[in-house]
Amino acid sequence: QGLLAESGGGLVQPGGSLKLSCVVKASVFRSNTLGWGRQAPGEQRDVVARITIEDTTTYADSVKGRFAISRDWDKSTVYLEMNNLNPEDTAVYYCTAGVGPGTYWGQGIQVTVSS
């Protein structure tokens, strides 16, 4: 839906893994840095992973070493592989395009980590 369409959220046990997908409008996909952000209840919304048009990746300290972002140019899709999840990762996750004030944000999908 819209420019960004996320899928793949759900419930996972601590220590488990989950992979999110986001289909991006082609013109937006090819022209922007893509990313994933998240917002937990009562917390600010932050970007946790980004990937540039040159496939350079960056991560927030909270997810570095556990999450991996990638993009498929043929499918116009960006992915977020999440590993070794803990309850603090519970949040609504959003696909993003662009950086700074002009960033696009998707509708968001729920990821819950609970035993």
C-alpha positions in Angstrom: 0.0 0.0 0.0 1.3 3.4 -0.9 5.0 3.9 -1.6 6.1 1.4 1.0 4.4 -2.0 1.9 5.8 -4.0 4.8 5.2 -7.6 5.5 6.6 -10.4 7.7 5.9 -9.3 11.2 4.6 -11.5 14.0 5.3 -13.2 17.3 8.7 -14.8 18.0 10.4 -16.2 21.1 13.5 -14.6 22.6 16.6 -15.7 20.8 14.6 -16.4 17.6 14.7 -14.8 14.2 12.3 -13.0 11.9 12.7 -11.6 8.4 10.7 -8.5 7.3 10.1 -7.4 3.7 9.1 -4.1 2.1 8.0 -3.6 -1.5 9.0 -0.1 -2.6 7.7 1.9 -5.5 10.4 1.5 -8.2 11.2 5.2 -8.7 11.6 5.7 -5.0 13.6 2.5 -4.6 16.2 3.4 -7.2 16.7 7.0 -6.0 16.8 6.7 -2.2 18.6 5.3 0.7 16.2 2.7 2.2 15.9 1.6 5.8 14.0 0.2 8.7 12.8 2.1 11.8 10.9 1.1 14.9 8.8 2.5 17.7 8.0 0.8 21.0 5.2 2.1 23.2 6.2 5.3 25.0 9.4 5.5 23.0 10.5 7.7 20.1 10.5 6.4 16.5 14.1 5.7 15.4 15.8 4.3 12.3 17.7 1.2 13.2 19.2 0.2 9.8 19.9 1.8 6.4 21.2 0.8 3.0 22.3 3.2 0.3 21.9 3.0 -3.5 25.5 1.7 -3.5 24.5 -1.0 -1.0 26.4 0.5 1.9 24.8 -0.4 5.3 24.6 1.2 8.7 23.0 0.2 11.9 22.0 1.6 15.2 24.1 0.3 18.2 21.0 -1.4 19.6 20.8 -3.8 16.6 24.3 -4.0 15.2 25.6 -7.5 14.9 22.1 -9.0 15.1 20.1 -7.4 12.2 21.0 -7.3 8.5 19.5 -5.1 5.9 19.6 -5.9 2.2 17.9 -4.8 -1.0 16.8 -6.7 -4.2 17.0 -4.4 -7.2 15.0 -6.8 -9.5 12.1 -7.0 -7.0 12.3 -3.4 -5.7 12.2 -4.9 -2.2 14.2 -4.2 1.0 14.6 -6.8 3.7 15.5 -6.8 7.4 16.8 -10.1 8.8 16.5 -10.0 12.6 18.4 -12.5 14.7 18.9 -13.2 18.4 15.8 -11.2 19.2 15.0 -10.1 22.7 11.9 -8.5 24.3 13.4 -5.0 24.0 13.1 -5.5 20.2 9.3 -5.5 20.5 8.0 -2.6 18.5 6.1 -1.5 15.4 8.6 -1.7 12.5 8.5 0.7 9.6 10.1 0.6 6.1 11.7 4.0 5.2 13.0 5.7 2.1 15.3 8.7 2.1 17.1 10.5 4.9 16.4 13.6 6.9 13.2 15.6 7.1 12.0 14.2 3.7 12.0 10.6 4.7 9.1 8.4 3.7 7.7 6.1 6.4 5.5 3.0 5.7 2.4 1.9 7.6 4.3 -0.2 10.1 4.0 -3.9 11.2 4.0 -5.3 14.7 6.9 -7.5 15.9 6.5 -9.0 19.3 9.3 -10.9 21.1 7.9 -12.9 24.1 8.3 -16.2 25.9 
